[in-house]
Amino acid sequence: MRRGEIDWGRVLRQGTACFMATAAVCVLALGAGAGAAAGTLDGISDEATAAALLRAELGSRGAGEGLLDRLSPLERLAVGESALLHQMGTGREPDFSSNIQSESLPISTGEPAEEETAPPVTTVAPDSIVARTLVPSSAQGYVCADGLYLYNTTDLPVDLAAAASAPVEVQLERAAQGPQILIVHTHGSEAYTPDGTDIYTPSDQNTRTLDTQYNVVRVGKEMKAVFEEMGLSVVHDETLYDYPEYNGAYSRSGASISKYLEQYPTISIVLDVHRDALVGEDGTVYKAVTEIDGSQTAQVMLVLGSGSTHPDFLKNVTLAAKIQKQMDTLYPTLARPMTLRGSVYNQNLCPGSLLVEVGTHGNTLQEAITAARYFARAAGQVLQTLLTNG
């Protein structure tokens, strides 16, 4: 063959070899994404086969230097169509790192993968807690009037009939004028017996927690929600006045109440929300509970303060009697008898002040939440009657 003439036979053979090598690589690439079917192509997708095809055609020209250095322009064009052959032709080791085994990849179904979530941690209230519905069995030991019962722990005389029939000396401005109700928690860390998913980190050994999702602050939130549904305006103070120091809590909460009354002159009702604790002499824990509309519900007790610094305590008794009567009408057995004690409980700061104990430490949080809603509905109806016409 003369110089300058093309050996078309050799070009044909080399082109065929390159084509076969390129085809092998393409099959390999397609096989990598073909799932289980890729295993059937092992015989023709082996990288050694592609290399052998190229070297068989180039012969001694491929020895020593890179193979591409010995190819004609047409041959380089053919080899360049395959990244695998091009790498081999330049003398570099082929990179097969992208040839991932398909068995290690998940097969997409077009649906999101299900996340494995641990089941919620739950607990069960101890069977040793004794449930009691606390209602008077007789009038003995109580001051009674028109179906109302007041447990008077003081030496002060109380005419409950007169207090219950007297008008409430409180008027509420319209909500548009400003907040009407203040909810505080002097002992905000008071909590309930863990049950179900209502589990908390205790702050001490007496059923208390700083987590406001599980202590009486949560009960206040439920009351606030119901009051607002009824068109009443509420300020809810979530401060824990009993932590880190329990003693002096009433002094601290009283100072805040005074500031709120100064900041919001429209506030006429102050509810200090707590929970009770009932333990027998033998250590038995009791819970005050009833059933309303098929739901286990904690009972509610209204506590009234008196004392020498609170000469107008009967005004608070009048408001309590109205709300107690409404609870008895709507939800019989929801309310425990009212209690009058010698402490003031900051009720001298506002004639519309009440201490509301929702359940006991033996009740569950859900029982207390249910009770809070029922109480707020009954109290809300009374408060709506106190709205001014302005």
C-alpha positions as CSV (number, residue, x, y, z in Angstrom):
1,M,0.0,0.0,0.0
2,R,1.4,3.4,-1.0
3,R,2.0,6.1,1.6
4,G,-1.1,8.4,1.9
5,E,-3.5,5.6,0.9
6,I,-6.0,4.5,3.5
7,D,-6.1,0.8,4.4
8,W,-9.9,0.5,4.4
9,G,-9.8,-3.2,5.5
10,R,-7.8,-2.3,8.6
11,V,-10.1,0.7,9.3
12,L,-13.1,-1.6,8.9
13,R,-11.6,-4.2,11.3
14,Q,-10.6,-1.5,13.9
15,G,-14.0,0.2,13.6
16,T,-15.7,-3.1,14.1
17,A,-13.6,-3.7,17.2
18,C,-14.3,-0.3,18.6
19,F,-18.0,-0.7,17.8
20,M,-18.1,-4.0,19.7
21,A,-16.2,-2.5,22.6
22,T,-18.5,0.5,22.7
23,A,-21.6,-1.7,22.5
24,A,-20.2,-3.7,25.4
25,V,-19.8,-0.6,27.5
26,C,-23.3,0.6,26.7
27,V,-24.8,-2.7,27.7
28,L,-22.8,-2.4,30.9
29,A,-24.1,1.1,31.6
30,L,-27.7,0.0,30.8
31,G,-27.3,-3.1,33.0
32,A,-26.2,-1.1,36.0
33,G,-29.7,0.5,36.2
34,A,-31.6,-2.6,35.3
35,G,-32.0,-4.1,38.7
36,A,-31.8,-7.9,38.9
37,A,-31.5,-8.3,35.1
38,A,-27.9,-6.9,35.2
39,G,-26.7,-10.3,36.5
40,T,-27.4,-12.0,33.2
41,L,-25.0,-9.7,31.3
42,D,-21.8,-10.6,33.2
43,G,-20.4,-12.4,30.1
44,I,-20.3,-9.3,27.9
45,S,-20.1,-6.4,30.4
46,D,-16.7,-7.4,31.8
47,E,-14.3,-4.5,31.4
48,A,-11.5,-6.9,30.5
49,T,-13.4,-8.0,27.4
50,A,-13.6,-4.4,26.2
51,A,-9.9,-3.9,26.7
52,A,-9.0,-7.2,25.0
53,L,-11.0,-6.2,21.9
54,L,-9.1,-2.9,21.6
55,R,-5.7,-4.4,22.2
56,A,-6.3,-7.3,19.8
57,E,-6.9,-4.9,16.9
58,L,-4.1,-2.4,17.7
59,G,-1.5,-5.2,18.4
60,S,2.1,-4.0,19.0
61,R,1.1,-0.4,18.4
62,G,-0.5,-0.4,21.8
63,A,2.6,-1.4,23.7
64,G,4.4,1.1,25.8
65,E,2.7,4.5,25.3
66,G,-0.9,5.3,25.5
67,L,-3.0,3.6,22.9
68,L,-4.5,6.8,21.6
69,D,-1.1,8.0,20.6
70,R,-0.9,5.2,18.0
71,L,-4.4,5.7,16.5
72,S,-5.3,7.5,13.3
73,P,-7.8,10.4,13.5
74,L,-10.7,8.2,12.4
75,E,-9.7,5.6,15.0
76,R,-9.5,8.2,17.7
77,L,-12.9,9.4,16.8
78,A,-14.4,5.9,17.2
79,V,-12.6,5.3,20.5
80,G,-13.7,8.7,21.9
81,E,-17.3,7.6,21.8
82,S,-16.5,5.4,24.8
83,A,-15.3,6.9,28.0
84,L,-14.0,3.5,29.1
85,L,-12.0,2.9,26.0
86,H,-10.8,6.5,26.0
87,Q,-9.4,6.1,29.5
88,M,-7.7,2.9,28.5
89,G,-6.3,4.5,25.4
90,T,-4.6,7.3,27.3
91,G,-2.8,4.7,29.5
92,R,-4.7,5.4,32.7
93,E,-6.4,2.7,34.7
94,P,-10.1,2.5,34.0
95,D,-12.3,4.1,36.7
96,F,-15.2,1.8,37.5
97,S,-16.2,3.5,40.7
98,S,-19.5,4.5,39.2
99,N,-20.4,0.9,38.5
100,I,-22.4,0.5,41.7
101,Q,-23.9,-2.9,42.4
102,S,-27.6,-2.5,41.8
103,E,-28.4,-4.9,44.6
104,S,-27.4,-2.3,47.2
105,L,-29.9,0.3,45.9
106,P,-33.5,0.3,47.0
107,I,-36.1,-0.2,44.3
108,S,-38.4,2.8,44.2
109,T,-42.1,2.1,44.4
110,G,-43.2,5.7,43.8
111,E,-44.3,6.0,47.5
112,P,-42.5,7.7,50.4
113,A,-40.7,5.3,52.7
114,E,-42.4,4.7,56.0
115,E,-40.6,6.2,58.9
116,E,-40.1,4.0,61.9
117,T,-41.4,5.8,65.0
118,A,-41.1,4.5,68.5
119,P,-44.5,4.0,70.2
120,P,-45.3,6.8,72.7
121,V,-44.2,6.2,76.3
122,T,-47.2,5.5,78.5
123,T,-48.0,4.7,82.1
124,V,-51.0,3.8,84.1
125,A,-52.2,5.6,87.3
126,P,-51.8,3.3,90.3
127,D,-54.7,1.2,91.4
128,S,-54.0,2.2,95.0
129,I,-55.5,5.7,94.3
130,V,-59.1,5.7,95.7
131,A,-61.8,7.6,93.8
132,R,-64.4,9.4,95.7
133,T,-67.2,11.7,94.7
134,L,-67.3,14.3,97.4
135,V,-70.8,15.5,98.1
136,P,-72.4,16.2,101.5
137,S,-74.5,13.4,102.9
138,S,-76.1,15.7,105.5
139,A,-76.0,19.4,106.5
140,Q,-74.0,18.6,109.6
141,G,-70.8,20.6,109.7
142,Y,-71.8,22.9,106.8
143,V,-73.5,26.3,106.5
144,C,-76.4,25.6,104.1
145,A,-78.7,27.8,102.0
146,D,-80.8,27.0,98.9
147,G,-79.0,23.8,98.2
148,L,-75.6,25.4,98.7
149,Y,-73.0,24.1,101.2
150,L,-70.1,26.0,102.7
151,Y,-67.5,24.4,104.9
152,N,-66.6,27.2,107.3
153,T,-63.2,26.6,109.0
154,T,-63.1,30.0,110.6
155,D,-64.9,31.5,113.6
156,L,-66.5,34.2,111.5
157,P,-70.3,34.0,111.1
158,V,-71.6,33.6,107.6
159,D,-75.1,34.2,106.4
160,L,-74.9,32.1,103.3
161,A,-78.6,32.7,102.4
162,A,-78.0,36.5,102.4
163,A,-74.8,36.2,100.5
164,A,-76.3,34.0,97.9
165,S,-79.3,36.3,97.3
166,A,-77.2,39.5,97.2
167,P,-76.3,41.1,93.9
168,V,-72.7,40.6,92.8
169,E,-70.8,43.9,93.4
170,V,-68.8,43.4,90.2
171,Q,-69.4,44.7,86.8
172,L,-67.5,43.7,83.7
173,E,-66.6,46.1,80.9
174,R,-67.2,44.9,77.4
175,A,-64.3,42.9,76.0
176,A,-63.5,45.6,73.5
177,Q,-62.6,47.9,76.4
178,G,-59.9,45.5,77.7
179,P,-59.4,42.2,79.5
180,Q,-62.0,41.2,82.0
181,I,-60.5,38.1,83.7
182,L,-57.1,37.4,85.1
183,I,-56.0,33.8,85.6
184,V,-53.0,33.2,87.8
185,H,-51.3,30.2,89.5
186,T,-49.8,30.9,92.9
187,H,-48.7,27.3,93.0
188,G,-48.2,26.8,89.3
189,S,-46.0,23.7,89.6
190,E,-48.9,21.6,91.1
191,A,-49.5,18.6,88.8
192,Y,-51.5,15.4,88.6
193,T,-50.9,11.6,88.7
194,P,-49.2,10.6,85.4
195,D,-51.5,8.5,83.3
196,G,-51.5,7.5,79.6
197,T,-49.1,9.7,77.7
198,D,-49.4,12.5,80.3
199,I,-45.9,11.9,81.7
200,Y,-43.7,14.6,83.0
201,T,-40.4,15.2,84.8
202,P,-41.2,15.9,88.4
203,S,-39.6,18.9,90.1
204,D,-39.8,17.2,93.6
205,Q,-41.5,14.2,95.2
206,N,-44.9,15.8,95.7
207,T,-46.5,15.5,92.2
208,R,-45.2,18.8,90.9
209,T,-43.5,19.7,87.6
210,L,-42.1,22.8,85.9
211,D,-43.6,21.7,82.6
212,T,-46.6,23.9,82.0
213,Q,-48.0,21.4,79.6
214,Y,-48.7,19.0,82.5
215,N,-49.2,21.2,85.6
216,V,-52.1,23.5,86.6
217,V,-51.0,26.1,84.1
218,R,-52.4,23.7,81.5
219,V,-55.7,23.7,83.3
220,G,-55.7,27.5,83.2
221,K,-55.1,27.4,79.5
222,E,-58.2,25.3,79.0
223,M,-60.3,27.7,81.1
224,K,-59.0,30.6,79.1
225,A,-60.0,28.9,75.8
226,V,-63.6,28.3,77.0
227,F,-64.0,31.9,78.3
228,E,-62.7,33.3,75.0
229,E,-65.1,31.1,73.1
230,M,-67.9,32.7,75.1
231,G,-66.7,36.2,74.2
232,L,-64.9,37.0,77.4
233,S,-61.4,38.5,77.4
234,V,-58.7,36.8,79.5
235,V,-55.1,37.5,80.6
236,H,-53.4,34.3,81.6
237,D,-50.3,34.6,83.8
238,E,-48.2,31.4,83.5
239,T,-45.6,32.4,86.0
240,L,-44.6,29.7,88.5
241,Y,-44.6,31.6,91.8
242,D,-43.8,28.5,93.9
243,Y,-40.5,27.8,92.2
244,P,-37.7,27.7,93.1
245,E,-38.9,28.9,96.5
246,Y,-42.3,27.6,97.7
247,N,-42.6,29.9,100.8
248,G,-43.7,33.4,99.9
249,A,-45.5,32.4,96.8
250,Y,-48.7,34.3,97.7
251,S,-46.7,37.5,98.3
252,R,-45.1,37.1,94.9
253,S,-48.3,36.4,93.1
254,G,-50.1,39.2,95.0
255,A,-47.5,41.7,93.8
256,S,-48.2,40.6,90.2
257,I,-51.9,40.7,90.6
258,S,-51.7,44.3,91.8
259,K,-49.6,45.2,88.7
260,Y,-52.1,43.6,86.4
261,L,-55.0,45.4,88.0
262,E,-53.1,48.7,87.6
263,Q,-52.2,47.9,84.0
264,Y,-55.7,46.7,83.1
265,P,-58.3,48.6,85.0
266,T,-61.0,46.6,83.2
267,I,-60.0,43.3,85.0
268,S,-62.8,42.6,87.5
269,I,-62.4,38.8,88.0
270,V,-59.2,37.1,89.4
271,L,-59.1,33.3,89.4
272,D,-56.2,31.7,91.2
273,V,-56.2,28.1,89.9
274,H,-54.8,25.3,92.0
275,R,-55.3,21.6,92.6
276,D,-56.0,20.0,96.0
277,A,-54.2,17.1,97.7
278,L,-56.1,14.4,99.6
279,V,-54.1,11.9,101.7
280,G,-55.6,9.7,104.4
281,E,-53.9,9.2,107.8
282,D,-52.8,5.8,106.5
283,G,-51.2,7.3,103.5
284,T,-54.0,6.4,101.1
285,V,-54.2,8.9,98.1
286,Y,-57.7,10.0,97.1
287,K,-59.0,11.6,94.0
288,A,-62.2,13.7,93.8
289,V,-63.9,12.5,90.6
290,T,-67.4,12.3,89.1
291,E,-68.9,11.3,85.7
292,I,-70.4,13.9,83.4
293,D,-71.7,12.9,80.0
294,G,-69.8,9.6,80.2
295,S,-66.5,11.3,81.0
296,Q,-64.4,10.9,84.1
297,T,-64.2,14.4,85.5
298,A,-62.3,15.8,88.5
299,Q,-64.4,17.8,90.9
300,V,-64.0,21.5,91.5
301,M,-63.8,23.3,94.8
302,L,-64.1,27.1,95.3
303,V,-62.0,28.3,98.2
304,L,-62.7,31.7,99.9
305,G,-60.3,33.7,102.0
306,S,-61.2,35.9,105.0
307,G,-59.0,37.3,107.8
308,S,-58.6,40.7,109.4
309,T,-57.1,42.2,106.3
310,H,-60.1,41.2,104.2
311,P,-63.2,42.7,105.8
312,D,-65.2,42.5,102.5
313,F,-64.8,38.7,102.1
314,L,-68.6,38.3,101.8
315,K,-68.5,40.0,98.4
316,N,-66.3,37.1,97.2
317,V,-68.7,34.7,98.9
318,T,-71.6,36.1,96.9
319,L,-69.8,35.6,93.6
320,A,-68.8,32.1,94.6
321,A,-72.4,31.2,95.5
322,K,-73.6,32.3,92.0
323,I,-71.0,30.2,90.2
324,Q,-71.5,27.3,92.6
325,K,-75.3,27.4,91.9
326,Q,-74.7,27.4,88.2
327,M,-72.3,24.4,88.4
328,D,-74.9,22.5,90.4
329,T,-77.6,23.3,87.8
330,L,-75.6,22.4,84.7
331,Y,-73.3,19.6,86.0
332,P,-74.6,18.1,89.3
333,T,-71.7,16.7,91.5
334,L,-69.1,18.7,89.5
335,A,-68.6,21.0,92.5
336,R,-67.5,20.1,95.9
337,P,-68.8,22.2,98.8
338,M,-67.3,25.7,99.0
339,T,-64.7,26.2,101.7
340,L,-64.0,29.3,103.8
341,R,-60.5,29.6,105.3
342,G,-58.7,32.1,107.5
343,S,-56.0,33.0,104.9
344,V,-56.6,35.9,102.6
345,Y,-55.2,34.3,99.3
346,N,-54.9,37.8,97.8
347,Q,-58.7,38.0,97.5
348,N,-58.6,41.4,99.3
349,L,-57.2,42.9,96.1
350,C,-60.3,42.5,94.0
351,P,-64.0,41.8,95.1
352,G,-64.2,39.3,92.2
353,S,-61.5,37.0,93.4
354,L,-61.8,33.2,93.8
355,L,-59.4,30.4,94.4
356,V,-60.3,27.5,92.2
357,E,-59.0,24.0,93.1
358,V,-59.5,21.6,90.1
359,G,-59.2,18.0,91.2
360,T,-56.5,16.6,93.5
361,H,-53.0,15.2,93.0
362,G,-54.6,11.8,92.7
363,N,-56.6,12.8,89.6
364,T,-55.2,12.5,86.1
365,L,-54.5,15.5,83.9
366,Q,-57.3,14.6,81.5
367,E,-59.8,14.5,84.3
368,A,-58.7,17.9,85.4
369,I,-58.9,19.3,81.9
370,T,-62.4,18.1,81.5
371,A,-63.4,19.7,84.8
372,A,-61.7,23.0,83.8
373,R,-63.9,23.2,80.7
374,Y,-67.1,22.5,82.6
375,F,-66.2,25.0,85.3
376,A,-65.4,27.7,82.7
377,R,-68.8,27.2,81.0
378,A,-70.7,27.5,84.2
379,A,-68.7,30.4,85.5
380,G,-68.7,32.1,82.0
381,Q,-72.5,32.1,82.0
382,V,-72.5,33.9,85.4
383,L,-69.9,36.4,84.2
384,Q,-71.8,37.2,81.1
385,T,-74.7,38.4,83.2
386,L,-72.3,40.9,84.9
387,L,-71.5,42.7,81.6
388,T,-72.3,46.4,81.6
389,N,-74.6,47.9,78.9
390,G,-72.0,50.4,77.9
